[in-house]
Amino acid sequence: MTKSKKKYRFQGTGLTKTEKRWGKKRFKEYSENNHIETHSDLILLEELVYRETIHERYKKKVEELSRELKGRKTKDGKHKVSTEIIPKHMLNAMNDNTEQMLVLREKLGLFENQKDNDPLKYIYDLEEKFKKWKEDHWDERKVSCPFCSKIFFLNIRTDKYTANKSPFFEGKVIANKPLFLLYKKGKITKQEVAEVLGVSPDYVDWLSRNYYPTDNSSK
C-alpha cells in the first residue's frame, strides 16, 4: 500500500451517516480490487463513489414515489393509475449522473476491455496478487537458520522444491561423522575439516568436546 493510499480517507461530504458507511465500503472495494493507488486517482474514485451513492438515493426516492402513487385513489375509491412514475426532472438528473459515472470509470480504467489491453496494468496486478499471496501463505516460506535456529522467510514457494537431507548437517548442527572420524584417525587435519565444513578450527574443537566423544561414537 502506497503512502497516498494510507493517508487518503473517503470523506462523503453531504451524505447521511448510512450513505457514508456504504460509500466507505464501496471506496475500499474499488481501491483494493483495482489497485487504485495514486492521489489523483483516489480523488476521482471519491467522486465516482459519491455519485454512485447519490444514484442510490435517487433510486430510493423513485421507489418512495412509486409506493405513494400506488396508494392514491380516485373519488370513486378506485386506485389511481399514474402515467408518470418518475418525474422528468429526476429522470434527467439520474441520466446526467449516470453519464458522469461512466466518464469517471473510464478515467480510472475500470472497464474490463481496458484492463485486458494494458500490459503494464497486468504486470502491476500480478505484483499485487503476489503480495497478497505472501500475506496468506507465510507459513510456506518459513525456514530456520541452521547456524542460529532463528526463523526467517523466503520469497519463493518452498513447497515446489524437493527436500534433500544435507550430509553436512546432523539436526541443526553443522557436522559430518565420517569426516570427523577421518580427523580422529589422523587421516586429515583440523584445518582441512574446518575448510570442508566451512567453519573455523575452534568449531572443530567444539564438535570434539560436545558432539563427538573421544570414543568416536556420535552423540
N, C-alpha and C positions, 0 to 999 in steps of 0.2 A: 504494500500500500504506500502510495506516494505521500509526501508531506501535505500537498494540496488537498488530497482526499481526506487525510486525517483531520485537517483544520476545518474543512467545509461542512456545514450543517444545513439541512433543509430548514428554511425559515417558515414558509407558508403564511406570509403576511396577508391578513384579510380573511383567512379561513377560520372556520369554527374549530373547536378542540377535536371533535370527531374527525373532521376533514384533515386536520394536521396530522393526526395519528395515521390515517390512511395514506396521506401524502408522503410521510416519512418512510413508511414501509415500502411504498411504491418506488421512492427515490433510491432506497437501499438495494432493492431488487434490480433496478435498472443498472446502477453503477457497478454492482458485483457481477451480474450475469454478462454484461457487455464491456467490462473493464474500462469504464469511463474514469479517467484519472486527472486530466489537466483542469486547471481552474476555469478556463473559458468554457470547456465542455460541461463542467459541473454547473455553471451558471445557466447554460442552455437547458440542461437536464432539469434544473429547478423550475424554469419557465414551462417546460413540457409537462412536468408533473402537476404544476399549478393549474395549467389549462385542462388537464385530464380531470382534476378534482372539480373544477368549475363545471366541466361537462357532465360529471356525475350529478352535480347539483341541479343542472338543467333537466336531466332525465327524471330526477325525483320530483321536480316541480311539475313536469308533464304528467307523471303518474298521479299526483295530487289533483291536478285539473281534471284528469280522466275520471277519477272517483267522484268528484263534485258534479260533473256533468251527468254521470250515470245516475246520481241520486236526485236530480231535478225532475220535477213532474209538471205537466201542463195543468190547466184549470180543471180539466175533466178527470184528473187523477192518473192519467197515463204518463209513463216515463217519457221525458223529452229527448228527442234524438238530435244530437248536435252534428252539424256538417263540418265544424272546425274544432278538432280536438286540440291541436297545437296552434296557439296564436302566431300569426305571421312574424311578428317582431321577435318572438322567442325562437322560431324556426330559423330565421335569418341569423340570429346571434349564434345558434348552435352550428350552422353551416360555416360561418366565419371562423369560429373557434376550431372546427374540425380541420379547415384548411391550414391554420397556423400550426396545429399539432403535426400535420403531415410534413410541413416545412421543417419544423424542429427535428422530427425523427430522421428526415433525410440528412440534415446537417450533422447529426450525431451518428449517422451510419447504422441505424437500427433496422434497416430493411435487409432481409436475407440475401437478396441478389448482390447488394453492396458488399456484404461480408465475404461472399464467395469469390468476388473479383478482386479482393485486396490481399495480396500475398503477405504484405507486412503485417496486416491485422491478424492474419492466420498464424504467423510466427509468434506474435505477441500473445495471442490466445493460448498457444501451446506452452509458452513460458509461464503464464498464469496457472494453467492446468497442472504444470509440473510443481509449482509452488504449493498448490492445493494438495497434490499427491504426497509431497514431503510432509505436510502437516498431518495428513490422515494415516500415513504408513511409517511413522517414525521408528516403530519397533523393528521394521525390516532392515533398517540402516544402522542399528545399534551394534557396536562391537566393543570389545575390551582390549586395551593395550597390553601386549604380552610382557612389557617391561615393568609397568607400574600398576596394571589392573584397572586403570581409570577408564570410564566409559566415554566413547565419542561416537559420532555419527558420520556415515559415508553418504555421498551424493550419488550413489549408484545402487542398483537393485541387487542386493546380495543373494536374493532367492533365485536369481538367474544363473548363478555360478555353481560349479560342482565343488563340494567341500573335500579337501585332501588334508590328511594329517601330515604335519611337517616332521621330518626326522630330527630336527634340531630343537624340538620343544618336548618337555615332559610336563604335562599340565600347562601351567603358565610360566614355567621356568625354562630359560634357555639352557639346554643340555643335550648331550648325546652320549649314552652309556658306552657303546663300542669305542668311540673316540677317546673317552676318558680312561677306559681300560688300557688302550694303547699307551696313553700317557703314564699310567701307573706302572706298566711293564717296561718303561723306559724306551719305547719304540719311537716316540715323538716328544718334543719339548713342551714346556708350559706355554711358551710364546707361540708355538705352532697351534696348540689347542685354542688359545685366545684368538688367533687370526682366523681359524676356521669358523669359530662361533661368532666372531665379530664382537668380542668383548675384551676387557683388559685382563692382564695376568692376575691381578688381585681377585677378579671374579672367579678365575680358575681355582684360586686358593679357597675362596668361599665355598665353591662346589665340593672341594676336597674335605672341608671341615663339616659342612652342614647337609650336603645332599648325597655324596658318595662316601660311605665309610671306608676305612683303610682296608677292610677285608674284601673290597671290590664288589660288594653287593649293593644294589640300589636301595634308595630309601623307601 
